Amino acid sequence: MGVRVDDRGAATVVTMGWTAKRNALGPDEAEALAQAVREAGERPGSVVVLTGEGAFCAGGDLPTIVEVTRTMSADEIRETVYGRFQAVVRALRDCPVPTIAAVDGPAVGLGLDLALACDTRFVGPGGWVQQGWARAGLVAGTGGVALLHRIRPGLLWSLLASQDRLGPGECVRLGLADPADGPALDAALARAEALARVPRDVLGHYAALDRSASWPVPEQFEFAASIQGGLIGSERFRAFADRMLARS
């Protein structure tokens, strides 16, 4: 249980292993994951692969978020909670080599944002993604609106309207993922081996150039966290959380 960092050929693989809660993340797990991504970037692999055991990431850990934020102000939620969630996105942005998301299970809300923060994505036969945030009366507090716009401008509105799960074929059709013949992790490892033909430092330069051309400005993340702080502290979200927790 927890997060693992393993060397797999040309790749360094970061695996979320909080399987009992389908890799739903609370602030502590987010902090551990950010540190794992930073550690992976310091290893000699040509690529960092982010994946999950079972689920990729089922979003935020609702019981923990409700408990932690119960007595917090909107500003405290923004700084203490979403500062730690966004640290994972920043770690992916600052990774010195290309990053690949290998989605072999659900990637919902926060999970989708983490996949979008990687340089590229594969979605395996058992994988799917879903916007998720809006159903809870929240915005994408880890920058998902801007990260999605970076990849497919305008797609946000159809995702909000439908709230559908997008499987591997749909993700490829929409340009959210590259095709994978089999498990996403296998495809990511094969991509890492192919990229390893390029010197590691040159790959890092390409990753930095690509991100500098398309990465959202910091104000986008600050704005999202600021909005989210108020929404999580609202009575509407508390009522939603109570309904969801009563079902579990």
C-alpha positions in Angstrom: 0.0 0.0 0.0 1.3 3.5 -0.9 3.3 4.6 -3.8 6.2 2.7 -5.4 9.0 3.8 -7.7 10.6 1.1 -9.8 13.1 1.0 -12.7 11.7 -0.9 -15.7 14.2 -0.9 -18.5 14.3 2.6 -20.0 11.4 3.8 -17.8 11.1 4.7 -14.1 7.5 3.7 -13.1 5.6 5.5 -10.4 2.7 3.2 -9.2 -0.1 4.4 -7.0 -0.9 1.5 -4.7 -3.7 2.7 -2.4 -5.8 -0.1 -3.8 -8.4 -0.2 -0.9 -9.7 3.1 -2.1 -9.0 2.8 -5.8 -6.1 5.3 -5.5 -8.4 8.1 -4.4 -6.0 10.7 -3.0 -6.1 12.8 0.2 -3.6 15.5 0.9 -1.1 13.1 2.5 -1.2 10.7 -0.4 -0.9 13.6 -2.8 2.2 14.8 -1.0 3.7 11.3 -1.1 2.9 11.0 -4.8 4.5 14.4 -5.6 7.7 13.3 -3.8 7.7 10.0 -5.7 7.5 11.8 -9.0 10.4 14.0 -8.1 12.4 11.0 -7.0 11.6 9.2 -10.3 12.8 12.2 -12.3 16.2 12.0 -10.5 16.7 8.3 -11.6 18.5 7.5 -14.8 15.4 6.4 -16.8 14.6 8.1 -20.1 10.9 8.4 -19.2 8.8 8.6 -16.1 5.6 6.5 -16.3 2.7 7.3 -13.9 0.2 4.4 -13.4 -2.0 2.9 -10.7 -2.5 -0.6 -9.3 -6.1 -1.5 -10.3 -7.6 1.9 -10.7 -5.4 4.7 -12.1 -6.9 7.3 -9.7 -10.5 7.4 -8.7 -10.3 11.1 -7.8 -10.0 12.8 -4.4 -10.5 10.8 -1.2 -13.9 12.2 -0.3 -14.1 11.1 3.4 -10.7 12.5 4.1 -11.3 15.8 2.3 -14.6 16.3 4.1 -12.9 15.6 7.5 -9.8 17.7 6.9 -11.7 20.7 5.5 -14.6 20.7 8.0 -13.3 23.6 10.0 -11.1 25.3 7.4 -11.7 28.7 5.7 -11.8 28.9 1.9 -8.2 30.3 2.0 -7.0 27.5 4.2 -8.6 24.9 1.8 -6.9 26.6 -1.1 -3.4 26.6 0.5 -3.4 23.5 2.7 -5.4 21.1 0.6 -5.1 22.2 -3.1 -1.6 23.3 -2.6 -0.7 19.7 -1.9 -2.8 18.3 -4.7 -1.4 20.8 -7.2 2.1 19.8 -6.0 1.7 16.5 -8.0 0.9 18.5 -11.2 3.9 20.7 -10.6 6.2 17.7 -10.1 5.0 16.3 -13.4 5.6 19.7 -15.1 9.1 20.0 -13.6 10.1 16.4 -14.4 13.4 16.5 -16.3 12.3 13.8 -18.7 9.1 13.1 -20.6 6.2 11.7 -18.6 3.6 9.1 -19.7 0.3 8.3 -18.0 -0.6 4.6 -18.3 -4.3 4.3 -17.5 -5.4 0.7 -17.0 -8.4 1.5 -14.8 -10.6 4.5 -13.9 -9.2 8.0 -14.0 -11.8 10.3 -12.6 -11.7 14.0 -11.6 -8.3 14.4 -10.0 -7.2 11.2 -11.7 -8.0 12.7 -15.1 -6.1 15.9 -14.3 -3.0 13.8 -13.4 -3.2 12.0 -16.7 -3.6 15.3 -18.6 -0.6 16.7 -16.8 1.6 14.0 -18.3 3.2 14.6 -21.7 1.3 11.8 -23.3 -1.2 9.1 -22.3 -2.1 5.5 -23.1 -5.5 4.0 -22.0 -5.7 0.2 -21.9 -8.7 -2.0 -22.5 -9.9 -1.7 -18.9 -9.1 2.0 -18.6 -11.5 4.9 -18.9 -11.6 8.6 -17.9 -14.3 10.9 -16.7 -14.4 14.6 -15.8 -16.2 13.9 -12.6 -15.7 17.2 -10.7 -18.8 19.0 -11.9 -21.2 16.2 -10.6 -19.9 17.1 -7.1 -20.5 20.8 -7.7 -16.8 21.5 -7.9 -14.4 22.8 -10.5 -11.2 20.9 -11.6 -9.1 22.2 -8.7 -5.9 20.8 -10.0 -6.0 22.7 -13.2 -7.9 20.3 -15.3 -9.7 22.9 -17.3 -6.5 24.5 -18.6 -4.7 21.1 -18.9 -7.6 19.8 -21.1 -7.5 23.0 -23.2 -3.8 22.4 -23.8 -4.6 19.1 -25.5 -8.1 19.6 -27.0 -9.6 23.1 -26.9 -13.4 23.1 -26.6 -13.7 19.5 -25.4 -14.6 20.7 -21.9 -18.1 21.6 -22.8 -19.1 18.2 -24.2 -17.5 16.5 -21.2 -19.5 18.7 -18.8 -22.7 18.1 -20.7 -22.4 14.3 -21.0 -20.4 13.3 -17.9 -19.7 10.1 -19.9 -17.0 7.7 -19.3 -14.5 7.8 -22.2 -13.0 4.4 -23.0 -9.7 3.8 -24.9 -11.2 4.2 -28.4 -12.9 7.4 -27.6 -9.8 8.8 -25.9 -7.8 8.1 -29.0 -10.5 9.6 -31.3 -10.5 12.8 -29.2 -6.8 13.0 -29.2 -6.5 12.5 -25.4 -4.4 9.3 -25.7 -2.3 7.3 -28.1 -3.4 3.9 -29.3 -2.5 0.9 -27.1 -2.6 -2.7 -28.3 -3.1 -4.2 -24.9 -2.4 -2.9 -21.4 -1.5 0.8 -21.2 1.5 0.1 -19.0 3.0 -2.2 -21.7 2.5 0.5 -24.3 4.1 3.1 -22.1 7.1 0.8 -21.4 7.5 0.2 -25.2 7.3 3.9 -25.9 10.0 4.5 -23.2 12.3 2.0 -25.0 11.8 3.7 -28.3 12.5 7.1 -26.8 15.6 5.9 -25.1 17.3 6.0 -28.5 17.4 9.7 -28.0 20.0 11.0 -25.4 18.3 11.6 -22.0 19.3 15.2 -21.8 17.9 15.9 -25.3 14.6 14.2 -24.3 14.6 16.5 -21.4 15.1 19.6 -23.6 12.2 18.4 -25.9 9.9 17.9 -22.8 10.8 21.4 -21.5 10.2 23.0 -24.9 6.9 21.2 -25.4 5.7 22.2 -22.0 6.8 25.8 -22.4 4.8 26.1 -25.6 1.5 24.7 -24.1 1.6 24.6 -20.3 -1.0 26.8 -18.6 0.2 29.9 -16.8 0.5 29.7 -13.0 -2.5 32.0 -12.6 -4.8 29.3 -14.0 -3.9 26.9 -11.2 -4.1 29.7 -8.5 -7.5 30.7 -9.9 -8.8 27.1 -9.9 -7.7 26.5 -6.3 -9.2 29.8 -5.1 -12.6 28.9 -6.6 -12.4 25.4 -5.2 -11.7 26.6 -1.7 -15.1 28.4 -1.7 -16.9 25.5 -3.3 -15.7 22.8 -0.9 -16.6 25.0 2.1 -20.2 25.4 0.8 -23.3 23.8 2.2 -24.1 22.4 -1.3 -20.9 20.4 -1.3 -21.4 19.3 2.3 -24.8 18.0 1.4 -23.4 16.2 -1.7 -20.7 14.6 0.4 -23.1 13.5 3.1 -25.3 11.8 0.4 -22.3 10.0 -1.1 -20.9 8.9 2.2 -24.3 7.6 3.3 -24.2 5.2 0.3 -20.8 3.8 1.1 
